[in-house]
Amino acid sequence: MESNWRNYTSDDSDDRLQEILDAPAGSYEELDYIPDRARLTYRNGFYVNCTAVFIDIRGSSKLPALHTTPVLGKIYRAYISECVALLNTFRQCKEIFIAGDCVSGIFDTPLNEDVGAALLAAGSLNSLIAHLNYRLEKKGYAAISCGIGVSYGRALMLKSGYNGSGVNDVVWMGNVVNDASNLCHQGNKGGRSPVQVATTVYQKQEKRVKNFLMPVGGNLLYPAGITHYEGDICNIGMREWLNNKKAAIPLNGLLSLMSGQDAFANLISSPPKTKKVNWI
């Protein structure tokens, strides 16, 4: 949110505090879906079923020591740009947030298949990082690793900010958001897989999807039993695209070598020609 200067007084603040705290409990409606954000006011809110997807970079505090500021800016801009672009391609994704190197999406998931779409988004983000690392390594930059967390549950959807100032946003509060954030921080850390999945999400998947996820828990580290699930899941189409891209490089190199041999043969059989060289 961009700020805009307004004078502050304790009297005005007290009026706003009382107005907010005196609002009736009935102003908070329970829904199984995410309503249009235009229905939100400073006096209401909605408890909704949703799925939260979080992704952030592991060890991001070490990146400034590896790259110059301009390079670091390009890496973050590329990472955030494509995380947002990917989440935005899912119709179920209703809200996207950026906080530092954490990008998150809130998905409207009244049906099991919608929860499946959110899990597909998580796998697609995992594939996106592989694509990004391919491009980073070609530039000689350090590869990054990310953790991804997915959780399903109820959240409180609120319009929050300074009434009348134009400085406001929709905020999401509840266990589902906290859980997805916590799972995200476990991804790609201490031997964990990149994608960490809440039990509530796992339970809503088809059997063939469940086969790609492994339980976390039920051992000495987690004596209470299974806490959630994890996997190195991906978007098959994105993975195949990247594999084809990588496979094309040796082929292109071979074709270039063959072309170079032909050019050399032509060169020794005909007199050289003057050629203008452009330095870039």
ChimeraX commands (.cxc) that place a marker at each C-alpha (Angstrom):
marker #1 position 0.00,0.00,0.00 radius 0.5
marker #1 position 1.30,3.41,-0.92 radius 0.5
marker #1 position 1.02,5.98,1.88 radius 0.5
marker #1 position -0.45,9.48,1.64 radius 0.5
marker #1 position 0.11,11.95,4.46 radius 0.5
marker #1 position -2.82,12.70,6.78 radius 0.5
marker #1 position -2.82,14.45,10.14 radius 0.5
marker #1 position -3.27,12.20,13.20 radius 0.5
marker #1 position -5.01,13.13,16.44 radius 0.5
marker #1 position -5.89,10.99,19.45 radius 0.5
marker #1 position -9.51,12.20,19.36 radius 0.5
marker #1 position -9.99,11.05,15.76 radius 0.5
marker #1 position -8.17,7.80,16.53 radius 0.5
marker #1 position -10.42,7.12,19.52 radius 0.5
marker #1 position -13.54,7.63,17.39 radius 0.5
marker #1 position -12.27,5.12,14.83 radius 0.5
marker #1 position -11.33,2.59,17.53 radius 0.5
marker #1 position -14.76,2.74,19.10 radius 0.5
marker #1 position -16.52,2.45,15.74 radius 0.5
marker #1 position -14.52,-0.67,14.86 radius 0.5
marker #1 position -14.78,-2.34,18.29 radius 0.5
marker #1 position -18.50,-1.61,18.63 radius 0.5
marker #1 position -19.39,-3.26,15.31 radius 0.5
marker #1 position -21.91,-6.11,15.78 radius 0.5
marker #1 position -20.71,-9.71,15.56 radius 0.5
marker #1 position -23.34,-10.33,12.89 radius 0.5
marker #1 position -21.25,-8.32,10.44 radius 0.5
marker #1 position -19.06,-11.39,9.89 radius 0.5
marker #1 position -20.74,-13.81,7.49 radius 0.5
marker #1 position -19.70,-17.45,7.01 radius 0.5
marker #1 position -19.40,-18.63,3.41 radius 0.5
marker #1 position -18.10,-21.72,1.60 radius 0.5
marker #1 position -16.61,-19.59,-1.18 radius 0.5
marker #1 position -14.67,-16.34,-1.61 radius 0.5
marker #1 position -17.01,-13.44,-2.37 radius 0.5
marker #1 position -16.22,-10.47,-4.57 radius 0.5
marker #1 position -13.89,-8.13,-2.67 radius 0.5
marker #1 position -16.24,-5.27,-3.62 radius 0.5
marker #1 position -18.64,-6.60,-0.96 radius 0.5
marker #1 position -16.13,-5.77,1.77 radius 0.5
marker #1 position -16.50,-2.64,3.85 radius 0.5
marker #1 position -14.79,-1.42,7.01 radius 0.5
marker #1 position -17.73,-2.83,9.00 radius 0.5
marker #1 position -17.98,-6.41,7.75 radius 0.5
marker #1 position -15.95,-9.47,6.94 radius 0.5
marker #1 position -16.30,-13.04,5.68 radius 0.5
marker #1 position -15.25,-16.42,7.08 radius 0.5
marker #1 position -14.52,-18.47,3.96 radius 0.5
marker #1 position -13.18,-21.83,2.86 radius 0.5
marker #1 position -10.00,-21.37,0.86 radius 0.5
marker #1 position -6.60,-22.82,0.04 radius 0.5
marker #1 position -3.39,-20.86,0.61 radius 0.5
marker #1 position -0.22,-21.41,-1.44 radius 0.5
marker #1 position 3.07,-19.87,-0.27 radius 0.5
marker #1 position 6.53,-19.85,-1.83 radius 0.5
marker #1 position 9.74,-18.21,-0.65 radius 0.5
marker #1 position 13.48,-18.45,-1.27 radius 0.5
marker #1 position 15.70,-20.51,1.03 radius 0.5
marker #1 position 18.82,-18.73,2.27 radius 0.5
marker #1 position 17.89,-15.44,0.61 radius 0.5
marker #1 position 19.94,-13.51,3.19 radius 0.5
marker #1 position 23.10,-15.03,1.64 radius 0.5
marker #1 position 22.35,-13.86,-1.91 radius 0.5
marker #1 position 23.72,-10.30,-1.44 radius 0.5
marker #1 position 27.15,-11.82,-0.75 radius 0.5
marker #1 position 27.03,-13.73,-4.06 radius 0.5
marker #1 position 25.82,-11.04,-6.44 radius 0.5
marker #1 position 26.06,-7.32,-7.10 radius 0.5
marker #1 position 23.00,-5.21,-6.39 radius 0.5
marker #1 position 21.92,-4.94,-10.06 radius 0.5
marker #1 position 22.18,-8.72,-10.51 radius 0.5
marker #1 position 20.32,-9.34,-7.27 radius 0.5
marker #1 position 17.58,-6.99,-8.46 radius 0.5
marker #1 position 17.25,-8.93,-11.72 radius 0.5
marker #1 position 17.04,-12.26,-9.89 radius 0.5
marker #1 position 14.31,-11.05,-7.53 radius 0.5
marker #1 position 12.41,-9.34,-10.32 radius 0.5
marker #1 position 12.49,-12.48,-12.50 radius 0.5
marker #1 position 11.47,-14.72,-9.59 radius 0.5
marker #1 position 8.58,-12.53,-8.43 radius 0.5
marker #1 position 7.42,-11.74,-11.97 radius 0.5
marker #1 position 6.95,-15.38,-12.92 radius 0.5
marker #1 position 5.57,-16.57,-9.58 radius 0.5
marker #1 position 2.85,-13.94,-9.90 radius 0.5
marker #1 position 2.28,-14.74,-13.60 radius 0.5
marker #1 position 1.91,-18.45,-12.84 radius 0.5
marker #1 position -0.49,-18.02,-9.91 radius 0.5
marker #1 position -2.50,-15.55,-11.95 radius 0.5
marker #1 position -3.17,-18.18,-14.63 radius 0.5
marker #1 position -5.34,-20.20,-12.21 radius 0.5
marker #1 position -8.96,-19.03,-12.20 radius 0.5
marker #1 position -9.31,-20.25,-8.61 radius 0.5
marker #1 position -6.61,-17.84,-7.43 radius 0.5
marker #1 position -8.42,-14.73,-6.19 radius 0.5
marker #1 position -5.68,-12.84,-4.32 radius 0.5
marker #1 position -1.90,-12.63,-4.79 radius 0.5
marker #1 position 0.46,-11.06,-2.26 radius 0.5
marker #1 position 4.15,-10.16,-2.32 radius 0.5
marker #1 position 6.13,-9.71,0.91 radius 0.5
marker #1 position 9.87,-9.61,0.38 radius 0.5
marker #1 position 10.79,-12.82,-1.42 radius 0.5
marker #1 position 7.56,-14.54,-0.34 radius 0.5
marker #1 position 4.77,-14.77,-2.91 radius 0.5
marker #1 position 1.41,-16.20,-1.87 radius 0.5
marker #1 position -1.96,-16.89,-3.42 radius 0.5
marker #1 position -5.40,-17.39,-1.92 radius 0.5
marker #1 position -7.51,-19.87,-3.90 radius 0.5
marker #1 position -11.29,-20.15,-3.94 radius 0.5
marker #1 position -11.76,-23.89,-3.39 radius 0.5
marker #1 position -15.36,-24.91,-2.64 radius 0.5
marker #1 position -14.83,-28.22,-4.51 radius 0.5
marker #1 position -12.18,-30.93,-4.17 radius 0.5
marker #1 position -11.10,-30.33,-7.76 radius 0.5
marker #1 position -10.42,-26.70,-6.86 radius 0.5
marker #1 position -8.12,-27.82,-4.05 radius 0.5
marker #1 position -6.44,-30.03,-6.65 radius 0.5
marker #1 position -5.87,-26.93,-8.81 radius 0.5
marker #1 position -4.14,-25.22,-5.88 radius 0.5
marker #1 position -1.86,-28.24,-5.45 radius 0.5
marker #1 position -1.15,-28.15,-9.20 radius 0.5
marker #1 position -0.18,-24.49,-8.76 radius 0.5
marker #1 position 2.29,-25.55,-6.05 radius 0.5
marker #1 position 3.81,-28.18,-8.34 radius 0.5
marker #1 position 3.95,-25.64,-11.17 radius 0.5
marker #1 position 5.83,-23.21,-8.95 radius 0.5
marker #1 position 8.33,-25.99,-8.25 radius 0.5
marker #1 position 8.77,-26.47,-12.01 radius 0.5
marker #1 position 9.09,-22.72,-12.48 radius 0.5
marker #1 position 12.06,-22.60,-10.09 radius 0.5
marker #1 position 13.79,-25.30,-12.17 radius 0.5
marker #1 position 13.18,-23.15,-15.27 radius 0.5
marker #1 position 14.47,-20.03,-13.50 radius 0.5
marker #1 position 17.60,-21.85,-12.31 radius 0.5
marker #1 position 18.26,-22.99,-15.88 radius 0.5
marker #1 position 18.30,-19.35,-16.98 radius 0.5
marker #1 position 20.29,-18.19,-13.93 radius 0.5
marker #1 position 23.00,-20.78,-14.49 radius 0.5
marker #1 position 23.28,-19.83,-18.16 radius 0.5
marker #1 position 24.03,-16.28,-16.99 radius 0.5
marker #1 position 26.59,-17.52,-14.48 radius 0.5
marker #1 position 24.39,-16.65,-11.49 radius 0.5
marker #1 position 23.85,-18.85,-8.44 radius 0.5
marker #1 position 20.82,-21.12,-8.50 radius 0.5
marker #1 position 18.13,-20.62,-5.85 radius 0.5
marker #1 position 16.04,-23.11,-3.89 radius 0.5
marker #1 position 12.54,-22.48,-2.60 radius 0.5
marker #1 position 10.08,-23.90,-0.13 radius 0.5
marker #1 position 6.41,-24.20,-1.07 radius 0.5
marker #1 position 3.52,-24.73,1.36 radius 0.5
marker #1 position -0.14,-25.55,0.70 radius 0.5
marker #1 position -2.98,-25.66,3.22 radius 0.5
marker #1 position -6.79,-25.73,3.16 radius 0.5
marker #1 position -9.19,-24.36,5.75 radius 0.5
marker #1 position -11.17,-21.33,6.86 radius 0.5
marker #1 position -9.88,-17.77,6.86 radius 0.5
marker #1 position -11.23,-14.39,7.85 radius 0.5
marker #1 position -11.36,-12.00,4.89 radius 0.5
marker #1 position -11.24,-8.35,5.92 radius 0.5
marker #1 position -10.90,-4.92,4.39 radius 0.5
marker #1 position -8.29,-3.24,6.51 radius 0.5
marker #1 position -6.61,0.14,6.52 radius 0.5
marker #1 position -7.34,3.77,7.32 radius 0.5
marker #1 position -10.98,4.54,6.48 radius 0.5
marker #1 position -11.31,7.55,4.21 radius 0.5
marker #1 position -7.62,7.75,3.33 radius 0.5
marker #1 position -7.56,5.39,0.36 radius 0.5
marker #1 position -4.83,3.40,2.14 radius 0.5
marker #1 position -6.36,-0.07,2.50 radius 0.5
marker #1 position -6.10,-3.66,1.39 radius 0.5
marker #1 position -7.76,-7.03,1.85 radius 0.5
marker #1 position -6.12,-9.08,4.60 radius 0.5
marker #1 position -6.49,-12.80,5.27 radius 0.5
marker #1 position -6.28,-14.17,8.79 radius 0.5
marker #1 position -6.62,-17.67,10.18 radius 0.5
marker #1 position -4.96,-21.03,10.64 radius 0.5
marker #1 position -4.98,-21.86,6.93 radius 0.5
marker #1 position -2.73,-18.88,6.14 radius 0.5
marker #1 position -0.44,-19.51,9.10 radius 0.5
marker #1 position -0.22,-23.23,8.28 radius 0.5
marker #1 position 0.66,-22.64,4.62 radius 0.5
marker #1 position 3.33,-20.14,5.68 radius 0.5
marker #1 position 4.83,-22.56,8.22 radius 0.5
marker #1 position 4.83,-25.43,5.71 radius 0.5
marker #1 position 6.51,-23.16,3.18 radius 0.5
marker #1 position 9.36,-22.53,5.63 radius 0.5
marker #1 position 9.90,-26.30,5.98 radius 0.5
marker #1 position 10.24,-26.90,2.23 radius 0.5
marker #1 position 13.75,-27.60,0.96 radius 0.5
marker #1 position 15.14,-27.40,4.48 radius 0.5
marker #1 position 16.79,-30.14,6.54 radius 0.5
marker #1 position 16.26,-32.79,3.88 radius 0.5
marker #1 position 12.61,-31.96,3.35 radius 0.5
marker #1 position 11.07,-31.99,-0.15 radius 0.5
marker #1 position 10.31,-28.67,-1.88 radius 0.5
marker #1 position 6.50,-28.92,-1.59 radius 0.5
marker #1 position 4.92,-29.35,1.85 radius 0.5
marker #1 position 1.22,-30.24,1.87 radius 0.5
marker #1 position -1.25,-30.01,4.76 radius 0.5
marker #1 position -3.28,-33.11,5.61 radius 0.5
marker #1 position -6.46,-31.18,4.78 radius 0.5
marker #1 position -5.19,-30.76,1.20 radius 0.5
marker #1 position -3.95,-34.35,0.92 radius 0.5
marker #1 position -7.33,-35.75,1.98 radius 0.5
marker #1 position -9.08,-33.99,-0.89 radius 0.5
marker #1 position -6.84,-35.44,-3.63 radius 0.5
marker #1 position -7.48,-38.37,-5.93 radius 0.5
marker #1 position -5.59,-41.57,-5.17 radius 0.5
marker #1 position -3.25,-41.15,-8.16 radius 0.5
marker #1 position -2.21,-37.74,-6.81 radius 0.5
marker #1 position -1.77,-39.04,-3.27 radius 0.5
marker #1 position 0.77,-41.54,-4.61 radius 0.5
marker #1 position 3.18,-38.66,-5.31 radius 0.5
marker #1 position 3.10,-37.45,-1.70 radius 0.5
marker #1 position 4.88,-38.99,1.26 radius 0.5
marker #1 position 3.83,-38.65,4.92 radius 0.5
marker #1 position 5.88,-36.58,7.32 radius 0.5
marker #1 position 5.72,-37.99,10.83 radius 0.5
marker #1 position 5.03,-41.29,12.46 radius 0.5
marker #1 position 8.68,-41.63,13.52 radius 0.5
marker #1 position 11.00,-40.64,16.36 radius 0.5
marker #1 position 11.07,-37.03,15.21 radius 0.5
marker #1 position 7.26,-36.88,15.08 radius 0.5
marker #1 position 6.02,-39.38,17.69 radius 0.5
marker #1 position 2.50,-37.91,17.59 radius 0.5
marker #1 position 1.98,-39.36,14.11 radius 0.5
marker #1 position 1.69,-37.93,10.60 radius 0.5
marker #1 position 1.75,-34.13,10.67 radius 0.5
marker #1 position 1.47,-33.45,6.92 radius 0.5
marker #1 position 2.71,-34.67,3.53 radius 0.5
marker #1 position 5.48,-33.70,1.14 radius 0.5
marker #1 position 6.78,-34.30,-2.36 radius 0.5
marker #1 position 8.97,-33.06,-5.18 radius 0.5
marker #1 position 5.90,-32.67,-7.37 radius 0.5
marker #1 position 5.94,-30.79,-10.65 radius 0.5
marker #1 position 3.94,-29.68,-13.67 radius 0.5
marker #1 position 4.65,-32.39,-16.28 radius 0.5
marker #1 position 4.16,-30.04,-19.23 radius 0.5
marker #1 position 6.56,-27.48,-17.80 radius 0.5
marker #1 position 9.11,-30.18,-16.95 radius 0.5
marker #1 position 8.97,-31.61,-20.48 radius 0.5
marker #1 position 9.33,-28.12,-21.98 radius 0.5
marker #1 position 12.48,-27.53,-19.93 radius 0.5
marker #1 position 13.92,-30.95,-20.73 radius 0.5
marker #1 position 13.36,-30.35,-24.44 radius 0.5
marker #1 position 14.98,-26.94,-24.12 radius 0.5
marker #1 position 18.05,-28.45,-22.47 radius 0.5
marker #1 position 18.21,-31.29,-24.98 radius 0.5
marker #1 position 18.14,-28.82,-27.87 radius 0.5
marker #1 position 21.39,-27.17,-26.74 radius 0.5
marker #1 position 23.77,-30.07,-27.59 radius 0.5
marker #1 position 21.86,-30.56,-30.86 radius 0.5
marker #1 position 22.22,-26.89,-31.74 radius 0.5
marker #1 position 25.90,-27.09,-30.85 radius 0.5
marker #1 position 26.33,-30.08,-33.18 radius 0.5
marker #1 position 24.51,-28.27,-35.98 radius 0.5
marker #1 position 26.69,-25.21,-35.43 radius 0.5
marker #1 position 29.80,-27.38,-35.57 radius 0.5
marker #1 position 28.63,-28.96,-38.81 radius 0.5
marker #1 position 27.79,-25.54,-40.21 radius 0.5
marker #1 position 31.22,-24.32,-39.18 radius 0.5
marker #1 position 32.88,-27.22,-40.96 radius 0.5
marker #1 position 30.94,-26.40,-44.13 radius 0.5
marker #1 position 31.92,-22.75,-43.84 radius 0.5
marker #1 position 35.58,-23.74,-43.39 radius 0.5
marker #1 position 35.41,-25.94,-46.49 radius 0.5
marker #1 position 33.94,-23.06,-48.49 radius 0.5
marker #1 position 36.57,-20.68,-47.11 radius 0.5
marker #1 position 39.58,-22.70,-48.31 radius 0.5
marker #1 position 38.03,-23.22,-51.74 radius 0.5
marker #1 position 37.23,-19.55,-52.43 radius 0.5
marker #1 position 39.01,-16.24,-51.80 radius 0.5
marker #1 position 38.18,-14.45,-48.53 radius 0.5
marker #1 position 35.66,-11.61,-48.56 radius 0.5
marker #1 position 35.73,-8.45,-46.47 radius 0.5
marker #1 position 33.10,-8.59,-43.69 radius 0.5
marker #1 position 31.87,-5.82,-41.42 radius 0.5
marker #1 position 31.91,-6.74,-37.71 radius 0.5
marker #1 position 29.53,-5.12,-35.24 radius 0.5
marker #1 position 30.81,-5.02,-31.65 radius 0.5
marker #1 position 28.00,-5.15,-29.04 radius 0.5
marker link #1:1,2 radius 0.2
marker link #1:2,3 radius 0.2
marker link #1:3,4 radius 0.2
marker link #1:4,5 radius 0.2
marker link #1:5,6 radius 0.2
marker link #1:6,7 radius 0.2
marker link #1:7,8 radius 0.2
marker link #1:8,9 radius 0.2
marker link #1:9,10 radius 0.2
marker link #1:10,11 radius 0.2
marker link #1:11,12 radius 0.2
marker link #1:12,13 radius 0.2
marker link #1:13,14 radius 0.2
marker link #1:14,15 radius 0.2
marker link #1:15,16 radius 0.2
marker link #1:16,17 radius 0.2
marker link #1:17,18 radius 0.2
marker link #1:18,19 radius 0.2
marker link #1:19,20 radius 0.2
marker link #1:20,21 radius 0.2
marker link #1:21,22 radius 0.2
marker link #1:22,23 radius 0.2
marker link #1:23,24 radius 0.2
marker link #1:24,25 radius 0.2
marker link #1:25,26 radius 0.2
marker link #1:26,27 radius 0.2
marker link #1:27,28 radius 0.2
marker link #1:28,29 radius 0.2
marker link #1:29,30 radius 0.2
marker link #1:30,31 radius 0.2
marker link #1:31,32 radius 0.2
marker link #1:32,33 radius 0.2
marker link #1:33,34 radius 0.2
marker link #1:34,35 radius 0.2
marker link #1:35,36 radius 0.2
marker link #1:36,37 radius 0.2
marker link #1:37,38 radius 0.2
marker link #1:38,39 radius 0.2
marker link #1:39,40 radius 0.2
marker link #1:40,41 radius 0.2
marker link #1:41,42 radius 0.2
marker link #1:42,43 radius 0.2
marker link #1:43,44 radius 0.2
marker link #1:44,45 radius 0.2
marker link #1:45,46 radius 0.2
marker link #1:46,47 radius 0.2
marker link #1:47,48 radius 0.2
marker link #1:48,49 radius 0.2
marker link #1:49,50 radius 0.2
marker link #1:50,51 radius 0.2
marker link #1:51,52 radius 0.2
marker link #1:52,53 radius 0.2
marker link #1:53,54 radius 0.2
marker link #1:54,55 radius 0.2
marker link #1:55,56 radius 0.2
marker link #1:56,57 radius 0.2
marker link #1:57,58 radius 0.2
marker link #1:58,59 radius 0.2
marker link #1:59,60 radius 0.2
marker link #1:60,61 radius 0.2
marker link #1:61,62 radius 0.2
marker link #1:62,63 radius 0.2
marker link #1:63,64 radius 0.2
marker link #1:64,65 radius 0.2
marker link #1:65,66 radius 0.2
marker link #1:66,67 radius 0.2
marker link #1:67,68 radius 0.2
marker link #1:68,69 radius 0.2
marker link #1:69,70 radius 0.2
marker link #1:70,71 radius 0.2
marker link #1:71,72 radius 0.2
marker link #1:72,73 radius 0.2
marker link #1:73,74 radius 0.2
marker link #1:74,75 radius 0.2
marker link #1:75,76 radius 0.2
marker link #1:76,77 radius 0.2
marker link #1:77,78 radius 0.2
marker link #1:78,79 radius 0.2
marker link #1:79,80 radius 0.2
marker link #1:80,81 radius 0.2
marker link #1:81,82 radius 0.2
marker link #1:82,83 radius 0.2
marker link #1:83,84 radius 0.2
marker link #1:84,85 radius 0.2
marker link #1:85,86 radius 0.2
marker link #1:86,87 radius 0.2
marker link #1:87,88 radius 0.2
marker link #1:88,89 radius 0.2
marker link #1:89,90 radius 0.2
marker link #1:90,91 radius 0.2
marker link #1:91,92 radius 0.2
marker link #1:92,93 radius 0.2
marker link #1:93,94 radius 0.2
marker link #1:94,95 radius 0.2
marker link #1:95,96 radius 0.2
marker link #1:96,97 radius 0.2
marker link #1:97,98 radius 0.2
marker link #1:98,99 radius 0.2
marker link #1:99,100 radius 0.2
marker link #1:100,101 radius 0.2
marker link #1:101,102 radius 0.2
marker link #1:102,103 radius 0.2
marker link #1:103,104 radius 0.2
marker link #1:104,105 radius 0.2
marker link #1:105,106 radius 0.2
marker link #1:106,107 radius 0.2
marker link #1:107,108 radius 0.2
marker link #1:108,109 radius 0.2
marker link #1:109,110 radius 0.2
marker link #1:110,111 radius 0.2
marker link #1:111,112 radius 0.2
marker link #1:112,113 radius 0.2
marker link #1:113,114 radius 0.2
marker link #1:114,115 radius 0.2
marker link #1:115,116 radius 0.2
marker link #1:116,117 radius 0.2
marker link #1:117,118 radius 0.2
marker link #1:118,119 radius 0.2
marker link #1:119,120 radius 0.2
marker link #1:120,121 radius 0.2
marker link #1:121,122 radius 0.2
marker link #1:122,123 radius 0.2
marker link #1:123,124 radius 0.2
marker link #1:124,125 radius 0.2
marker link #1:125,126 radius 0.2
marker link #1:126,127 radius 0.2
marker link #1:127,128 radius 0.2
marker link #1:128,129 radius 0.2
marker link #1:129,130 radius 0.2
marker link #1:130,131 radius 0.2
marker link #1:131,132 radius 0.2
marker link #1:132,133 radius 0.2
marker link #1:133,134 radius 0.2
marker link #1:134,135 radius 0.2
marker link #1:135,136 radius 0.2
marker link #1:136,137 radius 0.2
marker link #1:137,138 radius 0.2
marker link #1:138,139 radius 0.2
marker link #1:139,140 radius 0.2
marker link #1:140,141 radius 0.2
marker link #1:141,142 radius 0.2
marker link #1:142,143 radius 0.2
marker link #1:143,144 radius 0.2
marker link #1:144,145 radius 0.2
marker link #1:145,146 radius 0.2
marker link #1:146,147 radius 0.2
marker link #1:147,148 radius 0.2
marker link #1:148,149 radius 0.2
marker link #1:149,150 radius 0.2
marker link #1:150,151 radius 0.2
marker link #1:151,152 radius 0.2
marker link #1:152,153 radius 0.2
marker link #1:153,154 radius 0.2
marker link #1:154,155 radius 0.2
marker link #1:155,156 radius 0.2
marker link #1:156,157 radius 0.2
marker link #1:157,158 radius 0.2
marker link #1:158,159 radius 0.2
marker link #1:159,160 radius 0.2
marker link #1:160,161 radius 0.2
marker link #1:161,162 radius 0.2
marker link #1:162,163 radius 0.2
marker link #1:163,164 radius 0.2
marker link #1:164,165 radius 0.2
marker link #1:165,166 radius 0.2
marker link #1:166,167 radius 0.2
marker link #1:167,168 radius 0.2
marker link #1:168,169 radius 0.2
marker link #1:169,170 radius 0.2
marker link #1:170,171 radius 0.2
marker link #1:171,172 radius 0.2
marker link #1:172,173 radius 0.2
marker link #1:173,174 radius 0.2
marker link #1:174,175 radius 0.2
marker link #1:175,176 radius 0.2
marker link #1:176,177 radius 0.2
marker link #1:177,178 radius 0.2
marker link #1:178,179 radius 0.2
marker link #1:179,180 radius 0.2
marker link #1:180,181 radius 0.2
marker link #1:181,182 radius 0.2
marker link #1:182,183 radius 0.2
marker link #1:183,184 radius 0.2
marker link #1:184,185 radius 0.2
marker link #1:185,186 radius 0.2
marker link #1:186,187 radius 0.2
marker link #1:187,188 radius 0.2
marker link #1:188,189 radius 0.2
marker link #1:189,190 radius 0.2
marker link #1:190,191 radius 0.2
marker link #1:191,192 radius 0.2
marker link #1:192,193 radius 0.2
marker link #1:193,194 radius 0.2
marker link #1:194,195 radius 0.2
marker link #1:195,196 radius 0.2
marker link #1:196,197 radius 0.2
marker link #1:197,198 radius 0.2
marker link #1:198,199 radius 0.2
marker link #1:199,200 radius 0.2
marker link #1:200,201 radius 0.2
marker link #1:201,202 radius 0.2
marker link #1:202,203 radius 0.2
marker link #1:203,204 radius 0.2
marker link #1:204,205 radius 0.2
marker link #1:205,206 radius 0.2
marker link #1:206,207 radius 0.2
marker link #1:207,208 radius 0.2
marker link #1:208,209 radius 0.2
marker link #1:209,210 radius 0.2
marker link #1:210,211 radius 0.2
marker link #1:211,212 radius 0.2
marker link #1:212,213 radius 0.2
marker link #1:213,214 radius 0.2
marker link #1:214,215 radius 0.2
marker link #1:215,216 radius 0.2
marker link #1:216,217 radius 0.2
marker link #1:217,218 radius 0.2
marker link #1:218,219 radius 0.2
marker link #1:219,220 radius 0.2
marker link #1:220,221 radius 0.2
marker link #1:221,222 radius 0.2
marker link #1:222,223 radius 0.2
marker link #1:223,224 radius 0.2
marker link #1:224,225 radius 0.2
marker link #1:225,226 radius 0.2
marker link #1:226,227 radius 0.2
marker link #1:227,228 radius 0.2
marker link #1:228,229 radius 0.2
marker link #1:229,230 radius 0.2
marker link #1:230,231 radius 0.2
marker link #1:231,232 radius 0.2
marker link #1:232,233 radius 0.2
marker link #1:233,234 radius 0.2
marker link #1:234,235 radius 0.2
marker link #1:235,236 radius 0.2
marker link #1:236,237 radius 0.2
marker link #1:237,238 radius 0.2
marker link #1:238,239 radius 0.2
marker link #1:239,240 radius 0.2
marker link #1:240,241 radius 0.2
marker link #1:241,242 radius 0.2
marker link #1:242,243 radius 0.2
marker link #1:243,244 radius 0.2
marker link #1:244,245 radius 0.2
marker link #1:245,246 radius 0.2
marker link #1:246,247 radius 0.2
marker link #1:247,248 radius 0.2
marker link #1:248,249 radius 0.2
marker link #1:249,250 radius 0.2
marker link #1:250,251 radius 0.2
marker link #1:251,252 radius 0.2
marker link #1:252,253 radius 0.2
marker link #1:253,254 radius 0.2
marker link #1:254,255 radius 0.2
marker link #1:255,256 radius 0.2
marker link #1:256,257 radius 0.2
marker link #1:257,258 radius 0.2
marker link #1:258,259 radius 0.2
marker link #1:259,260 radius 0.2
marker link #1:260,261 radius 0.2
marker link #1:261,262 radius 0.2
marker link #1:262,263 radius 0.2
marker link #1:263,264 radius 0.2
marker link #1:264,265 radius 0.2
marker link #1:265,266 radius 0.2
marker link #1:266,267 radius 0.2
marker link #1:267,268 radius 0.2
marker link #1:268,269 radius 0.2
marker link #1:269,270 radius 0.2
marker link #1:270,271 radius 0.2
marker link #1:271,272 radius 0.2
marker link #1:272,273 radius 0.2
marker link #1:273,274 radius 0.2
marker link #1:274,275 radius 0.2
marker link #1:275,276 radius 0.2
marker link #1:276,277 radius 0.2
marker link #1:277,278 radius 0.2
marker link #1:278,279 radius 0.2
marker link #1:279,280 radius 0.2
view
